[in-house]
Amino acid sequence: MSAITFYISNTKNELIKLKRTFAFWLTIISALIIPLLFFIVYAVKHAKLAPAAGVNPWDKYMLNQVKNSIPFFVPIFIVLITSLIIQVEHKATGIKHLFALPIPKWSVYFGKLSIVLFSIISTYVYFFVAILFFGTLLGVFYSDLAFLDFQPDYFKYIKMLGVSFIASLGIVGVQFWLSFRFKNFIVPLSVGMVFVILGLIAFQAPESIYFPYSYNILSISLGDQMPQTFGVSSVTVYSILCFILTSALGYLDVKRLNIK
């Protein structure tokens, strides 16, 4: 079998295993929490939240949900989902079994990393669809909210979520390495939670541009005013570089370990 065939086969197997874990349901539950809460608030207070004549209600509705979810909720979700996916293998000694098979270790490591990325992307998609679904539902039940009279700016919010995902890559690389490296679930989870809190505290400092756990809030708070590197947002560049570096170092570190 070729290296690519090993990778594809291993990734498919990981996807099948994911469906049998809580991590699969976490991707759906996490995507629904914020949209469902906003649906309830708008349903209860629809008279007060009705927009002025001619104002597109989708702008405020969607922007508030994105701004409330990206800075804190997204990093926490990444820490949880990454730790859960790898912990399934640690508990069942699955990693030891996989590394004992006559297949390239890189296909195991990067196959699992691909599943983590797939889970995160899926949650972003579910989140966006849930916002649109609940907004349309509000328009059906409460005509004074005027959701059916206007169209949302799809491209604007897809772009915001796309920037947020790229800003999350640095966290993914670090957390995946920690989760694979330590068998104890508490270690990567605790480190991740502490770093998320530090990211929220330190994001106003100029040095936060070098701290991946601040990138999500920076992508929202600075927006188009983000400093540029090579004509691209610095958060985008540094997050991708952090992801590549930590993924490579993580693989080299795990490769030399005697997995027990």
VOTI-586842 format. One record per residue: residue number from 0; residue in one letter; x, y, z negated of N, C-alpha, C in turn. Coordinates in steps of 0.2 Angstrom, whole numbers, always signed. Each point is the difference from the previous one (the first is absolute). Layout:
BEGIN
   k r  n_px  n_py  n_pz ca_px ca_py ca_pz  c_px  c_py  c_pz
 NUM A     X     Y     Z     X     Y     Z     X     Y     Z
...
***
This chain:
BEGIN
   k r  n_px  n_py  n_pz ca_px ca_py ca_pz  c_px  c_py  c_pz
   0 M    +4    -6    +0    -4    +6    +0    +4    +6    +0
   1 S    -2    +5    +4    +4    +7    +0    -2    +4    -7
   2 A    +5    +5    -1    -1    +4    -6    -7    +3    +0
   3 I    -2    +3    +6    -7    +3    +0    -5    -5    -1
   4 T    +0    -6    +2    -5    -5    -1    +0    -2    -7
   5 F    +5    +0    -4    +0    -1    -7    -3    +6    -3
   6 Y    +1    +6    +2    -3    +6    -3    -7    +0    +1
   7 I    -3    -1    +6    -7    +0    +1    -4    -6    -4
   8 S    +3    -6    +0    -3    -5    -3    +0    +1    -8
   9 N    +5    +2    -2    +0    +2    -8    -5    +5    -2
  10 T    +0    +5    +5    -5    +6    -2    -7    -2    +1
  11 K    -2    -5    +4    -6    -3    +1    -2    -4    -6
  12 N    +5    -4    -3    -1    -3    -6    -2    +4    -6
  13 E    +4    +6    +0    -1    +4    -6    -7    +4    +1
  14 L    -2    +1    +6    -6    +3    +0    -6    -4    -2
  15 I    +1    -7    +1    -5    -5    -2    +0    +0    -7
  16 K    +6    +0    -3    +0    -1    -8    -3    +7    -3
  17 L    +1    +5    +3    -2    +7    -3    -8    -1    -1
  18 K    -4    -3    +5    -7    +0    -1    -2    -4    -6
  19 R    +4    -4    -3    -2    -4    -6    +2    +4    -6
  20 T    +2    +6    +0    +3    +3    -6    -4    +6    -2
  21 F    +1    +3    -6    -4    +6    -2    +3    +6    +4
  22 A    +6    -1    +2    +3    +6    +4    -4    +2    +6
  23 F    -3    -5    +3    -5    +1    +6    -6    +4    -2
  24 W    -3    -2    -6    -6    +4    -2    +2    +7    -2
  25 L    +6    +1    -3    +3    +6    -2    +0    +5    +6
  26 T    +2    -2    +6    +0    +4    +5    -7    +3    +2
  27 I    -5    -4    -1    -7    +3    +1    -2    +4    -5
  28 I    +0    -3    -6    -2    +4    -6    +3    +7    -1
  29 S    +7    +0    +1    +3    +7    +0    -2    +5    +5
  30 A    -2    -3    +6    -2    +5    +5    -7    +2    -1
  31 L    -4    -3    -4    -7    +2    -1    -1    +4    -6
  32 I    +5    +0    -5    -1    +4    -6    -2    +7    +1
  33 I    +5    +4    +3    -1    +7    +1    -6    +2    +4
  34 P    -1    -3    +6    -6    +1    +4    -7    -1    -3
  35 L    +0    -6    -4    -6    -1    -4    -1    +5    -5
  36 L    +5    +2    -4    -1    +5    -5    -3    +7    +3
  37 F    +3    +2    +6    -2    +6    +3    -7    -1    +3
  38 F    -2    -6    +2    -7    -1    +2    -5    +1    -6
  39 I    +2    -3    -6    -4    +1    -5    -1    +7    -2
  40 V    +6    +4    -1    -1    +7    -2    -4    +4    +5
  41 Y    +1    -1    +7    -4    +3    +5    -7    -2    -1
  42 A    -2    -6    -1    -7    -2    +0    -3    +3    -6
  43 V    +3    +1    -6    -3    +2    -6    +0    +8    +1
  44 K    +5    +3    +2    +0    +8    +1    -1    +2    +7
  45 H    -4    -3    +4    +0    +2    +7    -3    +7    +1
  46 A    -4    +2    -5    -3    +7    +1    +5    +5    -1
  47 K    +5    -1    -5    +5    +5    -1    +6    -1    +5
  48 L    +1    -5    +3    +5    -1    +4    -2    +1    +8
  49 A    -6    +2    +1    -2    +1    +7    +4    +6    +3
  50 P    +3    -1    +6    +4    +5    +3    -4    +6    +2
  51 A    +3    +6    +1    -4    +6    +3    -1    -2    +7
  52 A    -5    +4    +3    -2    -1    +7    +6    +1    +5
  53 G    +1    -5    +4    +5    +0    +5    +7    -3    -2
  54 V    +1    -2    -7    +6    -2    -3    +0    -8    +1
  55 N    +6    -2    +3    +0    -8    +1    +2    -3    -7
  56 P    -5    -4    -3    +1    -3    -7    +6    -5    +0
  57 W    +2    -3    +6    +5    -5    +0    +6    +3    -2
  58 D    +2    +6    +1    +7    +3    -1    +1    -1    -8
  59 K    -5    +3    -4    +1    +0    -7    +0    -7    -3
  60 Y    -5    -4    +3    -1    -7    -2    +6    -4    +1
  61 M    +3    +0    +6    +6    -4    +1    +6    +2    -3
  62 L    +1    +7    +0    +6    +2    -2    +1    -1    -8
  63 N    -5    +1    -3    +0    -1    -8    +2    -7    -1
  64 Q    -3    -5    +4    +1    -7    -2    +8    -2    +2
  65 V    +2    +3    +5    +7    -1    +2    +5    +3    -5
  66 K    -2    +6    -2    +5    +3    -5    -1    -3    -7
  67 N    -5    -3    -2    -1    -3    -6    +3    -7    +0
  68 S    +1    -3    +5    +2    -7    +0    +8    -1    +2
  69 I    +3    +4    +4    +6    +0    +2    +6    +1    -5
  70 P    -1    +5    -4    +6    +2    -4    +1    -5    -6
  71 F    -5    -3    -3    +1    -5    -5    -3    -7    +1
  72 F    -5    +0    +3    -4    -7    +1    +4    -4    +5
  73 V    +3    +3    +6    +4    -4    +5    +6    -3    -3
  74 P    +4    +4    -4    +6    -3    -3    -1    -6    -5
  75 I    -5    +1    -4    -2    -5    -5    -3    -6    +4
  76 F    -3    +1    +5    -3    -6    +4    +6    -4    +3
  77 I    +5    +4    +3    +6    -4    +3    +4    -4    -6
  78 V    +1    +3    -5    +3    -3    -6    -4    -7    -2
  79 L    -6    +1    +0    -4    -6    -2    +0    -5    +5
  80 I    -2    +2    +7    -1    -5    +5    +7    -4    +1
  81 T    +5    +4    +0    +7    -3    +2    +2    -5    -6
  82 S    -1    +2    -6    +1    -5    -6    -4    -6    +0
  83 L    -7    +1    +2    -4    -6    +0    +1    -5    +5
  84 I    +2    +3    +6    +1    -5    +6    +6    -4    -1
  85 I    +5    +3    -3    +7    -4    -1    -1    -4    -7
  86 Q    -4    +2    -5    -1    -4    -6    -3    -7    +2
  87 V    -5    +0    +4    -3    -6    +2    +5    -6    +2
  88 E    +5    +2    +3    +6    -4    +2    +4    -2    -6
  89 H    +1    +5    -4    +4    -1    -6    -3    -5    -5
  90 K    -7    +1    -1    -3    -5    -5    -1    -7    +3
  91 A    +0    -1    +6    -1    -7    +3    +7    -2    +2
  92 T    +6    +3    -2    +6    -2    +3    +1    +0    +7
  93 G    -5    +4    +4    +0    -1    +7    +6    +3    +3
  94 I    +3    +5    -3    +6    +3    +3    +6    -5    +0
  95 K    +1    -4    -5    +5    -5    -1    -1    -5    +6
  96 H    -6    -2    +1    -2    -5    +5    +1    +3    +7
  97 L    -2    +6    +1    +1    +3    +7    +8    +1    +1
  98 F    +4    +2    -5    +7    +1    +1    +4    -7    +1
  99 A    -4    -5    -2    +3    -7    +1    -1    -3    +7
 100 L    -5    +3    +3    -1    -3    +7    +5    +2    +5
 101 P    +0    -4    +5    +5    +1    +5    -2    +6    +5
 102 I    -1    +6    -3    -2    +5    +4    +4    +6    -2
 103 P    +1    +5    +5    +4    +6    -2    -3    +4    -6
 104 K    +4    +2    -5    -3    +3    -6    -3    +7    +2
 105 W    +3    +3    +5    -2    +7    +2    -8    -1    +3
 106 S    -2    -6    +2    -7    +0    +3    -4    -1    -6
 107 V    +2    -2    -6    -4    -1    -6    -1    +7    -3
 108 Y    +6    +4    +0    +0    +6    -4    -4    +5    +5
 109 F    +1    +1    +6    -3    +5    +4    -7    -2    +2
 110 G    -1    -7    +0    -7    -2    +1    -5    +3    -5
 111 K    +3    -1    -7    -4    +2    -5    -1    +8    +0
 112 L    +6    +3    +2    +0    +8    +0    -6    +2    +5
 113 S    +0    -4    +6    -5    +2    +5    -7    -1    -3
 114 I    -1    -5    -4    -7    -1    -3    -2    +6    -5
 115 V    +5    +2    -4    -1    +6    -4    -2    +6    +4
 116 L    +4    +1    +5    -2    +6    +5    -7    -1    +3
 117 F    -1    -6    +2    -7    -1    +3    -5    +1    -5
 118 S    +1    -2    -6    -5    +1    -5    -1    +8    -2
 119 I    +5    +4    +0    +0    +7    -1    -4    +3    +6
 120 I    +2    -1    +6    -3    +2    +6    -8    -1    +0
 121 S    -1    -6    -2    -7    -3    +0    -4    +5    -5
 122 T    +3    +1    -6    -4    +4    -5    -1    +7    +3
 123 Y    +5    +3    +3    -1    +7    +3    -6    +0    +5
 124 V    +0    -6    +4    -5    +0    +5    -7    -1    -3
 125 Y    -1    -4    -5    -6    -1    -4    -2    +6    -3
 126 F    +5    +4    -3    -1    +6    -3    -4    +5    +5
 127 F    +3    +1    +5    -2    +5    +5    -7    -2    +3
 128 V    -1    -7    +1    -7    -2    +2    -5    +1    -5
 129 A    +2    -1    -7    -5    +1    -5    -2    +7    -1
 130 I    +5    +4    +1    -2    +8    +0    -5    +1    +5
 131 L    +1    -2    +6    -5    +1    +5    -7    -3    -1
 132 F    +1    -6    -2    -6    -4    -2    -5    +3    -5
 133 F    +3    +2    -6    -3    +3    -5    -3    +7    +2
 134 G    +4    +4    +4    -2    +6    +2    -6    +0    +4
 135 T    +0    -5    +5    -6    -1    +4    -6    -2    -4
 136 L    +1    -4    -5    -5    -3    -4    -3    +6    -4
 137 L    +4    +5    -2    -2    +6    -3    -5    +4    +4
 138 G    +3    +0    +7    -4    +4    +5    -7    -3    +1
 139 V    +0    -6    +0    -7    -4    +1    -5    +2    -6
 140 F    +3    -1    -6    -5    +1    -6    -1    +7    -2
 141 Y    +5    +4    +1    -1    +7    -2    +2    +5    +6
 142 S    -5    +2    +3    +0    +4    +6    +3    +7    -1
 143 D    -1    +2    -7    +3    +7    -2    +8    +0    +0
 144 L    +3    -6    +0    +7    +0    +0    +3    +1    +7
 145 A    -4    -1    +5    +1    +2    +7    +6    -5    +3
 146 F    +1    -6    -2    +6    -4    +2    -2    -2    +7
 147 L    -6    -1    +2    -2    -2    +7    +0    +5    +5
 148 D    +1    +6    -2    -1    +6    +4    +7    +2    +3
 149 F    +5    -3    -3    +7    +2    +2    +4    -7    +1
 150 Q    +6    +1    +3    +5    -5    +1    +6    +1    -4
 151 P    +3    -5    -3    +6    +1    -4    +6    +1    +5
 152 D    +5    +3    -2    +6    +1    +4    +5    -6    -1
 153 Y    -2    -5    +4    +3    -7    -1    +8    +1    +0
 154 F    +2    +3    +5    +8    +0    +1    +3    +4    -6
 155 K    -3    +5    -3    +4    +3    -5    +1    -4    -6
 156 Y    -5    -4    -2    +0    -5    -6    +4    -6    +2
 157 I    +0    -2    +6    +4    -6    +2    +7    +2    -1
 158 K    +2    +6    +2    +7    +2    +0    +2    +1    -7
 159 M    -5    +3    -5    +2    +0    -7    +1    -6    -3
 160 L    -4    -5    +2    +1    -7    -3    +6    -3    +3
 161 G    +2    +1    +6    +6    -3    +3    +6    +3    -3
 162 V    +0    +7    -1    +6    +3    -4    +1    -3    -7
 163 S    -6    -1    -3    +0    -3    -7    +3    -7    +0
 164 F    -2    -4    +5    +3    -7    +1    +7    +0    +1
 165 I    +3    +4    +4    +7    +1    +1    +4    +2    -6
 166 A    -4    +5    -3    +3    +3    -7    +1    -6    -5
 167 S    -4    -5    +1    -1    -6    -5    +6    -5    +1
 168 L    +3    +0    +6    +5    -5    +2    +5    -1    -5
 169 G    +3    +6    -2    +5    +0    -5    -1    -4    -6
 170 I    -7    +1    -3    -2    -3    -6    +0    -8    +2
 171 V    -3    -2    +5    -1    -7    +2    +7    -3    +0
 172 G    +5    +3    +3    +7    -3    +0    +2    -2    -7
 173 V    +0    +5    -4    +2    +0    -7    -4    -6    -4
 174 Q    -6    +1    +1    -4    -5    -4    +0    -7    +2
 175 F    +1    -1    +7    +0    -6    +2    +7    -4    -2
 176 W    +5    +4    +0    +6    -3    -2    +0    -2    -7
 177 L    -3    +5    -5    +0    -2    -7    -5    -6    -1
 178 S    -5    +0    +4    -5    -6    -1    +3    -6    +2
 179 F    +4    +0    +5    +3    -6    +2    +6    -2    -4
 180 R    +3    +5    -3    +6    -1    -4    -1    -3    -7
 181 F    -6    +3    -3    -1    -2    -7    -6    -5    +0
 182 K    +0    -5    -3    -5    -5    -1    -6    +2    -5
 183 N    +2    +4    -5    -4    +3    -5    -4    +6    +4
 184 F    -7    -1    +0    -4    +4    +3    +0    +7    -3
 185 I    +1    +1    -7    +0    +6    -3    +6    +5    +2
 186 V    +6    -3    +2    +5    +4    +2    -1    +5    +6
 187 P    -2    -3    +6    -1    +5    +5    -6    +4    -1
 188 L    -5    -3    -4    -6    +4    -1    +1    +6    -5
 189 S    +4    -1    -5    +2    +5    -5    +4    +5    +4
 190 V    +5    -2    +3    +5    +5    +4    -4    +4    +4
 191 G    -5    -3    +4    -4    +4    +5    -4    +5    -3
 192 M    -3    -2    -5    -5    +5    -4    +4    +6    -3
 193 V    +6    -2    -3    +4    +6    -2    +2    +4    +5
 194 F    +2    -2    +6    +3    +4    +6    -6    +4    +3
 195 V    -6    -3    +0    -6    +3    +3    -1    +7    -5
 196 I    +0    -1    -6    -1    +5    -5    +5    +6    +1
 197 L    +6    -3    +0    +6    +5    +1    -1    +4    +7
 198 G    -2    -4    +5    -1    +3    +7    -6    +6    -1
 199 L    -5    -1    -4    -5    +5    -1    +3    +6    -4
 200 I    +4    -1    -4    +3    +5    -4    +5    +4    +3
 201 A    +4    -3    +4    +6    +3    +3    -1    +3    +7
 202 F    -6    -1    +3    -1    +2    +7    +1    +7    +2
 203 Q    -1    +4    -5    +1    +7    +1    +8    +2    +0
 204 A    +4    -4    -2    +7    +2    +0    +3    -2    +7
 205 P    +4    +5    +3    +3    -1    +6    +3    -7    +1
 206 E    +3    -3    -5    +3    -7    +0    -5    -5    +2
 207 S    -6    +1    -1    -5    -5    +0    +0    -3    +8
 208 I    +2    +3    +4    +1    -2    +7    +4    -6    +1
 209 Y    +4    -1    -5    +4    -6    +0    -2    -6    -5
 210 F    -6    +1    -2    -3    -5    -5    -7    -3    +4
 211 P    +1    -6    +2    -6    -3    +4    -7    +0    -3
 212 Y    +0    +0    -7    -6    +0    -3    -4    +7    -1
 213 S    +4    +5    +3    -4    +6    +0    -2    +2    +7
 214 Y    +1    -5    +5    -1    +2    +7    -7    +0    +2
 215 N    -5    -4    -3    -7    +1    +1    -3    +7    -2
 216 I    +2    +2    -6    -3    +6    -2    +3    +6    +4
 217 L    +7    -1    +2    +3    +5    +4    -4    +1    +7
 218 S    -1    -6    +3    -4    +0    +6    -6    +4    +0
 219 I    -4    +0    -6    -6    +3    -1    +1    +8    -2
 220 S    +4    +1    -5    +1    +6    -2    +3    +5    +5
 221 L    +5    -2    +3    +4    +4    +5    -3    +0    +7
 222 G    -3    -6    +2    -3    +0    +7    +5    +2    +5
 223 D    -3    +5    +4    +4    +2    +6    +6    +4    -2
 224 Q    +1    +2    -6    +5    +4    -3    +6    -4    -2
 225 M    -1    -6    +1    +6    -5    -2    +6    +2    +3
 226 P    +6    +0    -3    +6    +1    +3    +2    -5    +6
 227 Q    +3    +2    +5    +1    -4    +6    +7    -3    +0
 228 T    +1    -6    +2    +6    -3    +1    +0    -3    +7
 229 F    +5    +2    +5    +0    -2    +7    -7    +1    +3
 230 G    -3    +6    -2    -7    +2    +3    -6    -4    -2
 231 V    +1    -5    -6    -5    -4    -2    +0    +2    -8
 232 S    -6    -1    -3    -1    +1    -7    +5    -4    -4
 233 S    +3    +3    -5    +6    -3    -4    -3    -6    -4
 234 V    -6    +0    -2    -3    -5    -3    +0    -6    +4
 235 T    -2    +1    +6    -1    -6    +5    +7    -3    +1
 236 V    +5    +4    +1    +7    -2    +2    +3    -4    -6
 237 Y    -1    +3    -6    +3    -3    -6    -3    -6    -2
 238 S    -7    +0    +1    -4    -6    -2    +2    -6    +4
 239 I    +1    +1    +7    +2    -5    +4    +7    -3    -1
 240 L    +4    +5    -1    +7    -2    -2    +1    -4    -6
 241 C    -4    +2    -5    +0    -3    -7    -3    -7    +1
 242 F    -5    -1    +4    -3    -7    +1    +5    -4    +4
 243 I    +3    +2    +5    +5    -4    +4    +6    -2    -5
 244 L    +2    +5    -4    +6    -1    -4    -2    -5    -6
 245 T    -6    +1    -3    -1    -5    -6    -3    -7    +3
 246 S    -3    +0    +6    -1    -6    +3    +6    -4    +1
 247 A    +5    +3    +3    +6    -4    +2    +4    -2    -6
 248 L    +1    +5    -5    +3    -2    -6    -4    -5    -4
 249 G    -6    +0    +0    -4    -5    -4    +1    -7    +3
 250 Y    +0    +0    +7    +1    -7    +3    +7    -2    -2
 251 L    +5    +4    +1    +7    -2    -1    +0    -3    -8
 252 D    -3    +4    -4    +0    -2    -7    -3    -6    -2
 253 V    -6    -1    +3    -4    -6    -1    +3    -6    +4
 254 K    +3    +1    +5    +4    -5    +4    +5    -4    -4
 255 R    +4    +4    -4    +5    -3    -4    -2    -3    -6
 256 L    -6    +1    -2    -3    -2    -7    -1    -8    +1
 257 N    +1    -3    -6    -2    -7    -1    -7    +0    -3
 258 I    -5    +0    +4    -7    +1    -2    -2    -6    -4
 259 K    -2    +1    -6    -2    -5    -5    -7    +0    -2
***
